[in-house]
Amino acid sequence: MKHPLEQFGFCPKCGSAHFIVNNVKSRHCQDCGFTYYANPSAATAAFILNEREELLVCRRGKEPAKGTLDLPGGFIDMEETAEEGVSREVMEETGLKVNRADYLFSLPNIYVYSGFPVHTMDLFFRCDVERTDHIEAMDDVADSQFIPLEELHPEDFGLDSVRKAVRLFLSTYPKKMK
């Protein structure tokens, strides 16, 4: 997979072709002096449990990893906090209203979008929702359901960071999550 900076042949500020590798994290324009740093995009994912302590999982309706399991979540919009972003994404994908979002941990990931590797920093939250009796699969979700924790298999989750997060969540629940 190409490094994200290899995709940029021209300076995004002035359009110059003299946009050269500065270091492993950046490119520098020899004409206007602009240095572009490839930093990760922020994304969120939610661990939502119902009253039977089953985890809400979604089936991905689009690539990457179409057809595999996922957690509700997605990219944080500009001018949005991580808590606002995870709440919005949960609503957009499941119709559930988040009452509380508690940060758990983060994991780096590479999300391939239209053939372009987007380095992300995925922020995982434990979310409490208003109700769990009606879920709608919306946006890029093909299906949603609650699965008992003992029936979860991390290898069924298609995105690397989510697979790792589910393993971590299962290894610490209920010790740290209750």
ABEGO torsion letter per residue (X at the ends): XBBAAAABABBAAAGBABBBBABAABBBBAAAGBBBBBBBBBBBBBBBBBAAGBBBBBBBABOBGBGBBBBBEEBBBBGBBAAAAAAAAAAAAAGBBBABBBBABBBBBBBBBGGBBBBBBBBBBBBBBABAABBBBBEABABBBBBBAAABBAAABABAAAAAAAAAAAAAOAAAAX
